Amino acid sequence: MSTFRFIDLPTAAEVLGVSRQQALAYIEAGRLKPYQGIGQAAVFRARDVQALLAALGQEAAAALPTVTRGATAAADAATAVAQAGRRRTDTIRRDPVKKVGTRLTQDVRWAEITDADLAAWFDALDTRSYPAVRHAARQALLRLTRVLELTGGAGETQDDRDLTASGRVVSAKEILNA
């Protein structure tokens, strides 16, 4: 388990080995109580998530038929416990909402980069890295273009123009809470 005392919803779901929706269902059923926040913004005590993980494992073990034999019963119990609250450590599948949100919070910082910054970076760039840089930039453009499509299109909207005219800088927190 994490060394942190508090964890967010995606991390809690990962620890429990369930989807975000299932973690929200545990909250709705009263099996997991947020320390702070609601829904997708909920934060939990790590020990509460660990307690639910243990309870799920015990329930799975108790649900096994009692008429099993020796080593098979122990193996079945171990499998049931693992399935009830598995931690994905071999192949961690990061939560897509968290992954995209994290990436966008970093990309919002491109507004801080000036043309002078780009020129200085380019002057220091080794020409052997040009193909890799172009590849990375194209991949980023493809994903960001898709974000534009999903959020209303690549065309500028009145909301976009209003935000630009205001001169207000969009914060990473705004992106994550959107």
C-alpha positions as CSV (number, residue, x, y, z in Angstrom):
1,M,0.0,0.0,0.0
2,S,1.0,3.6,-0.5
3,T,3.0,5.4,2.1
4,F,0.6,8.3,1.7
5,R,-2.0,8.8,4.4
6,F,-4.6,10.1,1.8
7,I,-5.3,8.9,-1.7
8,D,-7.5,10.0,-4.5
9,L,-10.3,8.1,-6.2
10,P,-8.3,6.7,-9.1
11,T,-5.6,5.4,-6.7
12,A,-8.2,3.9,-4.4
13,A,-9.8,2.1,-7.4
14,E,-6.4,0.9,-8.5
15,V,-5.6,-0.5,-5.0
16,L,-9.0,-2.2,-4.8
17,G,-8.5,-3.6,-8.3
18,V,-11.8,-2.2,-9.5
19,S,-13.0,0.5,-11.9
20,R,-13.7,4.1,-10.9
21,Q,-17.4,3.3,-11.2
22,Q,-17.1,0.4,-8.8
23,A,-15.3,2.5,-6.3
24,L,-18.1,5.1,-6.6
25,A,-20.6,2.3,-6.0
26,Y,-18.7,1.4,-2.8
27,I,-19.1,5.0,-1.7
28,E,-22.8,5.0,-2.6
29,A,-23.3,1.8,-0.7
30,G,-21.5,3.2,2.4
31,R,-18.6,0.7,2.2
32,L,-16.0,3.4,1.5
33,K,-16.3,6.8,3.1
34,P,-14.5,9.8,1.6
35,Y,-12.4,11.8,4.0
36,Q,-13.1,14.9,1.9
37,G,-14.7,15.7,-1.4
38,I,-17.5,14.0,-3.3
39,G,-17.7,11.9,-6.4
40,Q,-14.7,12.1,-8.7
41,A,-13.0,14.6,-6.4
42,A,-13.2,12.3,-3.3
43,V,-10.1,11.8,-1.2
44,F,-9.8,8.8,1.2
45,R,-7.7,7.7,4.1
46,A,-5.3,5.1,2.8
47,R,-6.1,2.9,5.9
48,D,-9.9,3.0,5.0
49,V,-9.2,1.7,1.5
50,Q,-6.9,-1.0,2.9
51,A,-9.7,-2.0,5.3
52,L,-12.1,-2.3,2.5
53,L,-9.6,-4.4,0.5
54,A,-9.3,-6.7,3.5
55,A,-13.0,-7.0,3.9
56,L,-13.5,-7.8,0.2
57,G,-10.9,-10.5,0.5
58,Q,-12.6,-12.0,3.5
59,E,-16.0,-11.9,1.8
60,A,-14.6,-13.7,-1.2
61,A,-13.0,-16.3,1.0
62,A,-16.2,-16.8,3.0
63,A,-18.2,-17.3,-0.3
64,L,-16.2,-20.4,-1.2
65,P,-17.9,-23.7,-0.8
66,T,-17.0,-25.4,2.5
67,V,-16.9,-28.9,0.9
68,T,-13.5,-28.6,-0.7
69,R,-10.4,-30.6,0.0
70,G,-7.0,-29.7,1.5
71,A,-4.6,-27.7,-0.7
72,T,-7.4,-27.0,-3.2
73,A,-9.4,-25.1,-0.7
74,A,-6.4,-23.0,0.3
75,A,-5.6,-22.3,-3.3
76,D,-9.2,-21.4,-4.1
77,A,-9.3,-19.1,-1.1
78,A,-6.1,-17.3,-2.1
79,T,-7.4,-16.9,-5.7
80,A,-10.7,-15.5,-4.4
81,V,-9.0,-13.0,-2.1
82,A,-6.7,-11.9,-4.9
83,Q,-9.6,-11.4,-7.3
84,A,-11.7,-9.6,-4.7
85,G,-9.1,-6.9,-4.1
86,R,-6.2,-7.3,-6.5
87,R,-3.5,-4.7,-6.8
88,R,-2.2,-4.3,-10.3
89,T,1.5,-4.4,-9.7
90,D,2.7,-6.5,-12.6
91,T,1.0,-4.5,-15.3
92,I,-0.3,-1.2,-13.8
93,R,-3.1,0.1,-15.9
94,R,-3.3,3.8,-15.1
95,D,-6.7,5.3,-15.0
96,P,-7.4,7.1,-18.3
97,V,-9.1,10.1,-16.5
98,K,-6.1,10.6,-14.3
99,K,-3.6,10.0,-17.1
100,V,-5.2,12.5,-19.5
101,G,-5.8,15.0,-16.8
102,T,-2.2,14.9,-15.7
103,R,-1.0,15.3,-19.3
104,L,-3.3,18.3,-19.8
105,T,-2.1,20.0,-16.6
106,Q,1.4,19.8,-18.0
107,D,0.4,20.9,-21.5
108,V,-1.4,24.0,-20.1
109,R,2.1,25.2,-19.2
110,W,3.0,25.6,-22.9
111,A,1.5,29.1,-22.6
112,E,4.6,30.0,-20.4
113,I,7.0,29.2,-23.3
114,T,7.9,32.2,-25.3
115,D,9.4,32.4,-28.9
116,A,12.7,33.3,-27.3
117,D,12.5,30.1,-25.1
118,L,11.9,28.0,-28.2
119,A,14.7,29.7,-30.1
120,A,17.2,29.1,-27.3
121,W,16.0,25.4,-27.0
122,F,16.3,24.9,-30.7
123,D,19.9,26.4,-30.8
124,A,20.9,23.9,-28.1
125,L,19.2,21.0,-29.9
126,D,21.4,18.3,-31.5
127,T,20.4,17.8,-35.2
128,R,20.5,14.1,-34.6
129,S,17.4,14.4,-32.3
130,Y,15.3,16.2,-34.9
131,P,13.4,13.1,-36.1
132,A,12.5,12.1,-32.5
133,V,11.4,15.7,-31.7
134,R,9.3,15.8,-34.8
135,H,7.7,12.4,-34.0
136,A,6.9,13.5,-30.4
137,A,5.5,16.8,-31.6
138,R,3.3,15.0,-34.2
139,Q,2.0,12.6,-31.6
140,A,1.2,15.4,-29.2
141,L,-0.6,17.3,-32.0
142,L,-2.7,14.2,-32.9
143,R,-3.8,13.7,-29.3
144,L,-4.4,17.4,-28.6
145,T,-6.4,17.7,-31.9
146,R,-8.6,14.9,-30.6
147,V,-9.1,16.7,-27.3
148,L,-10.2,19.7,-29.3
149,E,-12.6,17.6,-31.3
150,L,-14.1,16.0,-28.2
151,T,-14.5,19.4,-26.5
152,G,-16.3,21.2,-29.3
153,G,-14.0,21.2,-32.3
154,A,-10.8,22.8,-33.5
155,G,-12.6,26.0,-34.5
156,E,-12.4,28.8,-32.0
157,T,-15.7,29.4,-30.0
158,Q,-17.0,32.5,-28.4
159,D,-15.9,31.1,-25.0
160,D,-12.4,30.7,-26.3
161,R,-12.3,34.3,-27.6
162,D,-13.7,35.6,-24.3
163,L,-11.0,33.7,-22.3
164,T,-8.3,34.9,-24.6
165,A,-9.6,38.5,-24.4
166,S,-9.7,38.4,-20.6
167,G,-6.0,37.6,-20.4
168,R,-6.6,35.2,-17.6
169,V,-4.3,32.2,-17.4
170,V,-6.0,28.9,-17.1
171,S,-4.8,26.9,-14.1
172,A,-4.1,23.2,-14.0
173,K,-6.7,23.0,-11.2
174,E,-9.4,24.2,-13.6
175,I,-8.5,21.5,-16.1
176,L,-8.7,18.7,-13.4
177,N,-11.9,20.0,-12.0
178,A,-13.6,20.5,-15.3
